[in-house]
Amino acid sequence: MSTQTFAQLSNGFVYGAMGVLALAMFAFAAELAFGTRSRVARTNEAALVEARQPVRVGGGDAPAEPAADGAADGVADGAAKGGDERQRRADRLGGIAASLTVLATLLLFLGVVCRGFAAKRAPWGNMYEFSTTSALVVLIVFISVARRRPALRYLGVFVVVPVLLTLGLALSVLYVPAGPLLPALKSYWLVIHVAAAIVSGGVFTVGGVVTALYLVQERWERKGIVNSMSRRLPTAEQLDQSAYRLFAFVFPLWTFAIVAGAIWAENAWGTYWSWDPKETWALVTWVVFAGYLHARATAGWKGRKASIVALVGLSCFIFNYFGVNIWFTGLHAYGGLPNK
Amino acid sequence: MTTADIESTDREPLEATTLSTQPEPPRLPGLGWAELARWAWRQLTSMRTALFLLFLLAVGAVPGSVFPQRGNNSGDVLTYLSQHPKLGPFLDRLGMFDVFGSAWFASVYLLLFVSLAGCVIPRSLVHARAMRAKPPAAPRNLARLPEHRTYVTEAAPQVVLDAARAALRGRRWRLAAGAGTVSAEKGYARETGNLVFHLALIVLLLGVALGSLFGTKGSVIVVDGAGFANTLTRFDAFTAGRAANTDDLPPFSFVMTKFRATYERGGPQDGAPRTFEADLLVRDTPTSPQRHVTIEVNKPLTIGGTKVFLIGHGYAPVVTVKDGQGRVVLNGPVVFLPRDSKFLSQGVIKAPDARPTQFGFRGLFLPTAQVDPVRGGISTYPAADSPGLLLTLFVGDLGEDNGVSQSVYQLDTTKMKQTGAKGMRIGDVWTLPGGVGSISFDGYKEFASFSVAHDPGKDPVFIAAMTALTGLMLSLFVRRRRIWVRATAAGDGRTLVAVGGLAKTEAGGLGREVDDMMDELRVAAPELQEPELQEPELPEESQ
């Protein structure tokens, strides 16, 4: 196949992924709308009950506690056997949404791979390519998180919407036809440094979504507000834990991305650190997330304040990606934006 | 005041609140120097202060990305200053054009690192003691722990404890024995990693300081066919650390035999750069033989601890300038600096030796020249497909005789008069108006700009960064946790086995670990299958 064919295939896959994702978004939203007690909701409810009533297991008279998952499944099965048509429809919609998301991820993966074949290099040479790959990483992170914690499937709509926006922006504003690299980017460090940065971006994004939902849920729990959404969300504590795990995983990776960038810079420009705007904002992002990790360990900062710090960190990351490429000139002038 | 006094003032308000609802007026500790210093030190090394300094560092770095910086772009700083005559000097006084070298930025990160050292060094001592200490004795009631399991076996308590010890030792837990119990702890690497990370950051900062004290960095433009020798006078710009020895630079030299640049032709990315590389003939020392080296953007030349990087390129039109008396006063390439991606290049040609009057030109070199109805002369492609030279003539005093050295890229026209302008193609000769002389556009050469850098702090910084990364991963991914096993003889030949687990840090997985250990225990001490004993009464502490 010619490179031109690959380029067209890649675009087709990306458009296809967007279409499927849009369907997934509707399915996720419909699951929320229909199922006051979809399977996910009931799982959460069971977990919520468990979390709010810590079981005191002291003497031998306490009955044997089934594991949290078992309890959740028990409740879920019981409700399903109740035979409410509406619930089953919501469950089915949730399943469809999840499957559509997996399908969209596969399509996007093919799109990124074909882009690589079309350009005959790692497909990470300009903002269009970073954006599509980041979107792919966000979806992969979401799917793997949701597999491990089924209650987090509820986040679907909150993950799919930013991904759709990113892809839309990529295709409409950031699009650059596939082509070879600028000389400055011809280095194996491109693969190492940029891959680390893209994966970090994906995990930061999912972590940010979880954190934002934590803040909402924490507020509801604090004020004792119970609504259909608060019942379906995982507990604030679970959300906080998941967010922490994502950020704790990604922080060393982001550190590595910065260090790898410094090594590359030393090799290309002769200075491992030149305080160019991209580097400065990468460090600002790093410092803010370091602050987040410390804040979690500091009395009075745990919970809400620490989560806000994490969201500030995510904003710094996003600004570094879009803002710095658009408004600042520096050494990282690779974006390939038309009106630079 | 002694330490005890301070502690008592710390405690007193607590007692007061329990005795009376009336708030006590706050009692401040006496302000002796020692107390003040101690108080300041405690504040500085607290986590809150460290957090505050971290955020201050983040906020402080932002203006460094918003305003042009002298270190990267001194030209842009001058432009900014001339465009903002009121705001500019004010910002300059605040150090906004050299944020990362400014005193206030330095004081933030130095305070942060003092705070870090003040926190990490005492913690390292504590951790060193903890590493030697034994895991703590088992709590009275293991069933209160987040992870707990019990079962009944016919094996003797000692058999169970031996099996537990073997199982835990096999998993590399740290062990201690108590009366009928085994205590085990694991995950010390978390705190070790944490401390290593922070200590490595301090080393990293020292490495950066080493580099900025002893490092040197120079930049030089070399026209095709010309040479360079690594001595201070040959650089166009040179910065050196305070303690760097600039008289004794490594004595290498090179000649650039050929510079090549290629660009995308046709297609949507027409004109995008594709390759650029410079062929050099290098002599490592004045007496060593020449060797051929090709430098590319990501492939620098390394000579000892010094590296030569290819960082940019452009065009130098070749001109011959004659003065009013017909003498050749300038003959050769003049470097013009590229201004856009199509290499529209700007430069200045000066004829200070011209008689009877001095004159000079402001010029634009257009590698693929075209006339745009709005913008005038433009270049439509970066390669020199049809080069053009646009010159504006200024006649008068160049202002170079007063001893103040001038930039070769700027023309001070305060004492000059613009008397003509012309667009030229290669081979054209322009007889200047007023009989001041003539200029011919003979051709062009390409030039490359090189950066010659020596940074002795680089390797320490690299090692520190890698160490910090390793420490960071340990501190985030290793979990500190404890397990206790208690085997109690029930008196009827049966043994009650109780296991408890406590995770000292976030993130789970301890339950599975406890289960795995239970499986191993059951091999050595099989579980007694009697339904009525599945939920045995746990005897209160049996010591």
Interface residues (C-beta under 8 A of the other chain):
Chain A: V57 G58 G59 G60 A64 V176 P177 G179 P180 L182 P183 A184 K186 S187 W189 Q241 Y244 R245 A248 F249 F251 P252 T255 F256 V259 A262 I263 W264 E266 N267 A268 W269 G270 T271 Y272 W273 S274 W275 D276 P277 T280 W281 L283 V284 V287 V288 A290 G291 L293 H294 A295 A297 T298 W301 C316 V324 F328 G330
Chain B: M47 R48 A50 L51 L54 F55 L57 A58 A61 V62 G64 S65 V66 Q69 G71 N72 V99 F100 N141 A143 R144 H148 V208 K217 E264 G267 P268 Q269 A272 P273 R274 T275 F276 E296 V297 N298 P300 K307 F309 I311 S451 V452 A453 D455 K458 V461 F462 A465 M466 A468 L469 L472 M473 L476 F477 E506 A507 E535 P536 E537 L538
